[in-house]
Amino acid sequence: MQGKPYTCPRAANTEKDKKDMEEQLLNELQKIRELTLLGIKKALTMTDASLLTGLSKSHLYKLVCAKKIPYYKSQGGKLTYFDRQELEAWMLSSRIKTNAELEQEAADFLVAGR
């Protein structure tokens, strides 16, 4: 989640403190709502994709322009959408092997090569 993490406010002493606390709680509730809706959507907007991946919208636009990420355009071509499953698959597509896996592959190669 982006922004400052929620901290339990101290007792509100003034009307301004109460108003600030209320605003902070409303902002947090809005973030929770957005993330909850994000969890059930299949077609994601650029903003949704940014929240899901943790990448900035600017970086996502660069990936789209370079055709390095799967995406869809609206019929008019103005809006960009992402399929949630395709985006998650793309995020997990460049797995790095562990040292144990690399050592096992090297051992298997040496045994098979002889």
Backbone hydrogen bonds in HBPLUS format (Angstrom, degrees):
<---DONOR---> <-ACCEPTOR-->    atom                        ^
c    i                          cat <-CA-CA->   ^        H-A-AA   ^      H-
h    n   atom  resd res      DA  || num        DHA   H-A  angle D-A-AA Bond
n    s   type  num  typ     dist DA aas  dist angle  dist       angle   num
A0018-LYS N   A0014-THR O   2.97 MM   4  6.29 157.5  2.02 149.1 155.2     1
A0019-LYS N   A0015-GLU O   2.85 MM   4  6.08 157.4  1.90 148.4 154.6     2
A0020-ASP N   A0016-LYS O   2.83 MM   4  6.03 159.5  1.87 151.7 157.3     3
A0021-MET N   A0017-ASP O   2.88 MM   4  6.05 158.4  1.93 147.6 153.6     4
A0022-GLU N   A0018-LYS O   2.91 MM   4  6.09 157.3  1.96 146.2 152.7     5
A0023-GLU N   A0019-LYS O   2.91 MM   4  6.12 156.9  1.96 146.8 153.2     6
A0024-GLN N   A0020-ASP O   2.91 MM   4  6.13 156.7  1.97 147.7 154.0     7
A0025-LEU N   A0021-MET O   2.95 MM   4  6.19 161.7  1.98 150.3 155.0     8
A0026-LEU N   A0022-GLU O   2.91 MM   4  6.14 158.1  1.96 148.7 155.0     9
A0027-ASN N   A0023-GLU O   2.93 MM   4  6.13 155.5  1.99 147.2 153.9    10
A0028-GLU N   A0024-GLN O   2.98 MM   4  6.23 158.0  2.03 148.7 154.6    11
A0029-LEU N   A0025-LEU O   2.89 MM   4  6.13 157.2  1.95 149.1 155.6    12
A0030-GLN N   A0026-LEU O   2.94 MM   4  6.14 151.1  2.03 144.6 152.3    13
A0031-LYS N   A0027-ASN O   3.02 MM   4  6.32 156.1  2.08 148.0 153.9    14
A0032-ILE N   A0028-GLU O   2.96 MM   4  6.24 159.2  2.00 149.8 155.4    15
A0033-ARG N   A0029-LEU O   2.90 MM   4  6.11 155.5  1.96 145.3 152.3    16
A0034-GLU N   A0030-GLN O   2.92 MM   4  6.18 162.1  1.95 151.9 156.1    17
A0035-LEU N   A0031-LYS O   2.95 MM   4  6.18 164.2  1.98 152.8 156.7    18
A0036-THR N   A0032-ILE O   2.89 MM   4  6.02 150.1  1.98 146.2 154.8    19
A0037-LEU N   A0033-ARG O   2.94 MM   4  6.16 165.4  1.96 154.9 158.2    20
A0038-LEU N   A0034-GLU O   2.89 MM   4  6.03 149.3  1.98 143.4 152.8    21
A0039-GLY N   A0035-LEU O   3.16 MM   4  6.33 140.0  2.32 135.8 144.4    22
A0039-GLY N   A0036-THR O   3.14 MM   3  5.24 127.9  2.43  96.2 109.1    23
A0040-ILE N   A0037-LEU O   3.12 MM   3  5.48 150.5  2.21 107.7 115.8    24
A0084-ARG N   A0042-LYS O   2.89 MM  42  5.28 164.6  1.91 163.1 165.4    25
A0044-LEU N   A0082-PHE O   2.73 MM  38  4.98 173.7  1.74 154.7 157.0    26
A0082-PHE N   A0044-LEU O   2.84 MM  38  4.98 147.2  1.95 138.5 148.0    27
A0049-ALA N   A0045-THR O   2.84 MM   4  6.08 164.4  1.87 155.0 159.3    28
A0050-SER N   A0046-MET O   2.92 MM   4  6.10 148.3  2.02 143.1 151.8    29
A0051-LEU N   A0047-THR O   3.02 MM   4  6.34 155.6  2.08 148.5 154.4    30
A0052-LEU N   A0048-ASP O   2.87 MM   4  6.16 160.2  1.91 153.4 159.3    31
A0053-THR N   A0049-ALA O   2.89 MM   4  5.96 168.5  1.91 150.5 153.6    32
A0054-GLY N   A0050-SER O   2.82 MM   4  5.45 145.1  1.94 138.9 148.5    33
A0060-LEU N   A0056-SER O   3.01 MM   4  6.33 157.8  2.06 149.1 155.6    34
A0061-TYR N   A0057-LYS O   2.87 MM   4  6.13 157.6  1.92 152.0 157.6    35
A0062-LYS N   A0058-SER O   3.09 MM   4  6.41 153.1  2.16 144.5 151.5    36
A0063-LEU N   A0059-HIS O   2.98 MM   4  6.30 155.5  2.04 149.7 156.1    37
A0064-VAL N   A0060-LEU O   2.86 MM   4  6.13 153.7  1.93 151.4 159.1    38
A0065-CYS N   A0061-TYR O   2.88 MM   4  6.12 166.8  1.90 153.9 157.0    39
A0066-ALA N   A0062-LYS O   3.01 MM   4  6.17 149.4  2.11 143.5 151.6    40
A0068-LYS N   A0063-LEU O   2.84 MM   5  5.10 170.4  1.85 155.4 156.2    41
A0067-LYS N   A0064-VAL O   2.90 MM   3  4.83 153.6  1.97 103.1 111.4    42
A0072-TYR N   A0081-TYR O   2.76 MM   9  4.99 153.8  1.83 150.2 151.7    43
A0081-TYR N   A0072-TYR O   2.74 MM   9  4.99 166.5  1.76 146.1 149.3    44
A0074-SER N   A0079-LEU O   2.93 MM   5  5.21 148.5  2.03 143.9 148.5    45
A0077-GLY N   A0074-SER O   2.79 MM   3  4.89 141.6  1.93 103.9 116.8    46
A0087-LEU N   A0083-ASP O   2.85 MM   4  6.03 158.7  1.90 160.8 167.8    47
A0088-GLU N   A0084-ARG O   2.90 MM   4  6.15 160.2  1.94 153.8 159.1    48
A0089-ALA N   A0085-GLN O   2.89 MM   4  6.08 156.4  1.95 145.5 152.5    49
A0090-TRP N   A0086-GLU O   2.84 MM   4  6.03 153.8  1.91 143.8 151.3    50
A0091-MET N   A0087-LEU O   2.91 MM   4  6.16 154.1  1.97 146.4 153.4    51
A0092-LEU N   A0088-GLU O   3.11 MM   4  6.34 140.5  2.27 140.7 150.5    52
A0092-LEU N   A0089-ALA O   3.18 MM   3  5.16 126.2  2.48  93.3 107.0    53
A0093-SER N   A0090-TRP O   3.22 MM   3  5.03 167.7  2.23 105.5 107.7    54
A0102-LEU N   A0098-THR O   3.01 MM   4  6.34 160.7  2.05 153.3 158.5    55
A0103-GLU N   A0099-ASN O   2.85 MM   4  6.04 158.8  1.89 152.5 158.3    56
A0104-GLN N   A0100-ALA O   2.96 MM   4  6.12 152.1  2.04 143.5 151.1    57
A0105-GLU N   A0101-GLU O   2.95 MM   4  6.20 155.6  2.01 147.5 153.9    58
A0106-ALA N   A0102-LEU O   2.94 MM   4  6.18 156.2  2.00 146.4 153.0    59
A0107-ALA N   A0103-GLU O   2.91 MM   4  6.11 157.7  1.96 145.6 151.8    60
A0108-ASP N   A0104-GLN O   2.86 MM   4  6.05 161.9  1.89 149.1 154.3    61
A0109-PHE N   A0105-GLU O   2.90 MM   4  6.05 153.4  1.97 145.4 152.7    62
A0110-LEU N   A0106-ALA O   2.98 MM   4  6.21 159.4  2.02 148.9 154.0    63
A0111-VAL N   A0107-ALA O   2.98 MM   4  6.21 158.3  2.03 151.3 157.1    64
A0112-ALA N   A0108-ASP O   2.91 MM   4  6.01 164.5  1.94 148.3 153.2    65
A0113-GLY N   A0109-PHE O   2.80 MM   4  5.77 144.2  1.93 143.2 153.3    66
